[in-house]
């Protein structure tokens, strides 16, 4: 669809018409109707929810680990202690 205007010289000037603003609801509705689109949308929403609740899901600092304590054998093996992590 294009809008045509005639200039003073008689030459027709073709300009593309502005596309109507649909907002965000129409693309989301189209994604939701498609099976693969809805699956992808659910995966993205799930990843966003997990990233927002990361502090609640994993409250421990991953940098503060004690490798020596983690590598100690359990108490029933030789060299093991009751304070097995």
C-alpha positions in Angstrom: 0.0 0.0 0.0 1.5 3.3 -0.9 0.3 6.9 -1.0 0.8 8.8 -4.2 1.1 12.6 -4.4 1.5 14.7 -7.5 4.2 17.5 -7.3 4.1 20.8 -9.1 6.2 19.4 -12.0 3.5 16.8 -12.7 5.7 13.9 -11.5 4.0 11.4 -9.2 5.8 10.8 -6.0 5.3 7.4 -4.4 5.7 7.1 -0.7 5.0 4.0 1.4 2.1 4.3 3.7 2.9 4.1 7.4 2.3 0.7 9.0 -0.3 0.6 11.7 1.0 0.3 15.2 -0.2 -3.1 16.6 1.5 -3.2 19.9 3.0 -6.3 21.6 -0.3 -8.2 22.0 -0.7 -9.3 18.4 2.8 -11.0 18.1 2.4 -12.7 21.5 -1.0 -14.0 20.5 0.4 -15.3 17.2 3.2 -17.1 19.1 0.7 -18.6 21.6 -1.4 -20.1 18.8 1.6 -21.9 17.3 2.7 -25.1 19.1 6.5 -24.4 18.7 6.0 -20.7 19.4 4.1 -21.4 22.6 6.8 -23.9 23.7 9.5 -21.4 23.1 7.5 -18.7 24.9 7.1 -21.0 27.9 10.8 -21.8 27.9 11.7 -18.1 27.8 9.3 -17.2 30.6 10.5 -20.1 32.7 14.1 -19.0 32.3 13.2 -15.5 33.2 11.4 -16.7 36.3 14.3 -18.9 37.4 16.8 -16.1 36.9 14.6 -13.8 39.0 14.4 -16.3 41.8 18.0 -17.5 41.7 18.8 -16.2 45.1 16.0 -18.2 46.6 16.8 -21.3 44.6 20.5 -21.4 45.4 21.1 -19.3 48.5 24.8 -20.4 48.9 27.7 -18.5 47.4 29.3 -20.6 44.7 32.7 -18.9 45.3 32.9 -19.9 49.0 33.6 -23.6 48.6 36.0 -25.8 50.5 37.5 -28.3 48.1 39.5 -30.1 50.7 36.4 -30.8 52.8 34.5 -31.9 49.7 37.1 -34.4 48.7 37.3 -36.2 52.1 35.9 -39.7 52.0 32.8 -40.8 53.9 33.2 -42.2 57.4 32.9 -45.8 56.3 36.0 -45.6 54.1 39.6 -45.4 55.3 40.6 -41.9 56.2 37.0 -40.8 56.5 35.4 -38.7 59.2 32.0 -38.4 60.8 31.9 -34.8 59.7 31.5 -35.8 56.0 30.0 -33.0 54.1 
